Amino acid sequence: MGPISEFMERNFRHFNARETLAAAKGWVDFQRQGGKMVVSLAGAMSTAEIGISLAPLIRAGKVHAITCTGANIEEDMFNLVGNSRYKLQPHWRTLTMEADMKTRGEGFNRVTDTCIPDDIMVEIHEAMRKLWKEASEKGESRFHSEYFYALIRSGFFKGKNDVPMENSWLVAACEMDIPVYTPGMEDSTLGNMFAADVLQGKVKSFGVIKSGAEQFAHLTNWYRENDKKHEMGFFQIGGGIAGDFAMCVIPALIMDHEVKVRPWRYFCHIGDSTTSFGSYSGCPPNEKVTWHKLDLQSVDFTINSDASIVAPLIFDYVMEHE
């Protein structure tokens, strides 16, 4: 047992702290029983540099698939090549519109307290456009993440990286060759740029990037195959499409394909949304039961806290229990 585990077990006795420790212990028990884990990333976790703690977990074989927003996949790469040029604004809660206009005029895009320079986004876009264009000319179609994998494997980032390559969760996922699903990737900077490239004739077809439905079909087959030998777990950060896209594979298999599969056997959700009508991020685990996503044999944890604080603690706890 390492220092993080010792700290958590000594101090995390009640409330969200106790739930955090219970979720970490639950993951360790789940993996020891041969379970496979899917991690979902919503919010701005890549700009929060979650890769520092998530990448080692992936390389250790403790994460078997990732579902994330288009923003999270691209911002991991933005951070990799441009971290030293980022601008921090620690007092973001009290910023005026005038202050943000000044930041915009300086060529930055703010994500809470962290501002990403425009030129970093353009640099990655130009590299990705070459891959999209080549694919379109060959009539090829790939998942959004596969283009990132191709860029990483080409050596594009070597020597350009501002932070160690081992701090990138996407580089780690590429090395381990695990699937990364990005439903709704058009809701991201590169997704917007891709749409513009097609509309302007720089890339021949939208079909160059496989649709969300095609990604869901791949996930359906992936889950069904893995469920034959392993119980499946789901570690969810935030809400929205990144989480619900993957969780819906269970009702789809049971109700649409009429095949028998097990629900998620481990489930943990980290978020700070309150439970209310229409708030997916705040819906409790029991709301997932009628949808076949969880049942009485599932272990579940709900942590109402800041994922940029809680998730690294859980990831390190799991790493300390090889």
Residue pairs with C-beta under 8 A, 6 or more apart in sequence:
1 9
1 320
1 321
2 316
2 319
2 320
4 313
4 316
4 317
4 320
5 317
5 320
5 321
8 17
8 20
8 21
8 24
8 313
8 317
9 21
11 17
12 18
12 20
12 21
16 303
16 304
16 305
16 310
19 301
19 302
19 303
20 303
20 305
20 310
20 313
20 314
21 317
22 301
23 268
23 301
23 303
23 314
24 313
24 314
24 317
24 318
25 317
26 266
26 268
26 299
26 301
27 37
27 233
27 235
27 266
27 268
27 314
27 317
27 318
28 317
28 318
28 321
30 37
30 231
30 233
30 265
30 266
30 299
31 37
31 62
31 318
33 231
34 229
34 230
34 231
35 230
35 231
35 232
35 233
35 265
35 266
36 64
36 65
36 226
36 230
36 231
36 232
36 233
37 62
37 63
37 64
37 232
37 233
37 234
37 235
37 266
38 63
38 64
38 65
38 66
38 67
38 232
38 233
38 234
38 235
38 246
39 54
39 63
39 65
39 66
39 67
39 235
39 236
39 237
40 66
40 67
40 68
40 234
40 235
40 236
40 237
40 238
40 242
40 243
40 246
41 50
41 66
41 67
41 68
41 69
41 72
41 237
41 238
41 242
42 68
42 69
42 72
42 236
42 237
42 238
42 239
42 240
42 241
42 242
42 243
42 281
43 69
43 72
43 237
43 238
43 307
44 71
44 72
44 75
44 111
44 112
45 72
45 237
45 238
45 307
45 308
45 311
46 71
46 72
46 73
46 74
46 75
46 76
46 78
46 79
46 169
47 75
47 78
47 79
47 111
47 112
47 114
47 116
48 307
48 308
49 79
49 163
49 167
50 169
50 308
50 311
50 312
51 76
51 79
51 167
51 168
51 169
51 170
51 172
52 167
52 312
53 311
53 312
53 315
53 316
54 63
54 169
54 172
54 311
54 315
55 166
55 167
55 168
55 169
55 171
55 172
56 166
56 172
56 315
56 319
57 63
57 315
57 318
57 319
58 66
58 169
58 172
58 173
58 176
58 178
59 166
59 172
59 175
59 176
60 319
60 322
61 176
62 318
62 319
63 173
63 178
64 178
64 226
65 178
65 179
65 180
65 181
65 219
65 222
65 246
66 169
66 173
66 178
66 179
66 180
66 181
67 180
67 181
67 182
67 183
67 219
67 242
67 243
67 245
67 246
68 180
68 181
68 182
68 242
69 182
69 184
69 185
69 187
69 188
69 240
69 241
69 242
70 144
70 182
70 184
70 185
70 186
70 187
70 188
70 190
70 191
71 187
71 188
71 189
72 242
73 144
73 145
73 148
73 170
73 180
73 182
73 185
73 188
74 121
74 124
74 188
74 189
74 190
75 111
75 116
76 168
76 169
76 170
77 124
77 148
77 151
77 157
77 168
77 170
78 116
78 120
78 121
78 124
79 86
79 162
79 163
79 168
80 157
80 160
80 161
80 162
80 163
80 165
80 167
80 168
80 171
81 120
81 123
81 124
81 157
81 160
81 161
81 162
82 116
82 117
82 119
82 120
82 123
82 162
83 162
83 163
84 162
85 117
85 119
85 120
85 162
86 114
86 115
86 116
86 117
87 103
87 106
87 108
87 114
87 115
87 117
88 113
88 114
88 115
89 95
89 103
89 110
89 113
89 114
89 115
90 113
92 110
92 112
92 113
100 110
103 110
103 115
107 117
107 118
107 119
108 115
108 116
108 117
108 118
109 115
109 116
109 117
109 118
109 121
109 189
110 116
121 189
121 190
121 193
124 190
125 189
125 190
125 193
127 151
127 156
128 147
128 148
128 151
128 190
128 193
128 194
129 193
129 197
129 202
129 203
131 147
131 150
131 151
132 147
132 194
132 197
132 203
132 208
132 209
133 202
133 203
133 204
135 141
135 142
135 147
135 208
136 203
136 204
136 205
136 208
137 204
140 208
141 207
141 208
141 209
141 210
142 150
142 208
142 209
142 210
143 180
143 181
143 182
143 209
143 210
143 214
143 215
143 218
144 182
144 185
144 191
144 209
144 210
145 170
145 173
145 179
145 180
145 181
145 182
147 209
148 170
148 174
148 180
149 174
151 157
152 170
152 171
152 174
153 174
157 165
157 171
158 165
161 168
165 171
166 172
170 180
173 180
179 218
179 219
179 222
181 215
181 218
181 219
181 245
181 246
182 215
183 212
183 215
183 216
183 241
183 242
183 245
184 212
184 241
184 245
185 191
185 209
185 212
186 192
186 194
186 195
194 203
194 209
195 206
197 203
198 204
198 205
198 206
198 208
212 245
215 245
216 245
216 248
216 249
216 252
219 245
219 246
219 249
220 249
220 252
220 253
220 257
223 232
223 249
223 250
223 253
223 261
224 253
224 259
224 261
226 232
227 261
227 262
231 262
231 265
231 266
232 262
232 264
232 265
232 266
233 264
233 265
233 266
233 267
234 246
234 247
234 264
234 266
234 267
234 268
235 266
235 268
236 243
236 247
236 267
236 268
236 269
236 270
236 271
237 243
237 270
237 271
237 307
237 311
238 270
238 271
238 281
238 307
239 271
239 273
239 279
239 280
239 281
239 282
239 283
240 280
240 281
243 269
243 280
244 280
247 264
247 288
247 293
248 291
248 293
250 261
250 263
250 264
250 291
250 292
250 293
251 291
251 292
251 293
253 259
253 261
254 260
254 261
254 292
255 292
263 292
263 293
263 294
263 295
263 297
263 298
264 293
264 294
264 298
265 297
265 298
265 299
266 298
266 299
266 300
267 285
267 288
267 293
267 294
267 298
267 299
267 300
267 301
268 300
268 301
268 302
268 303
268 314
269 285
269 300
269 301
269 302
269 303
270 303
270 305
270 307
270 310
270 311
271 281
271 282
271 303
271 304
271 307
272 304
272 305
272 306
273 279
273 281
273 282
274 282
274 304
275 282
275 283
275 284
276 282
284 302
285 294
285 298
285 300
285 302
286 294
288 294
289 295
294 300
303 310
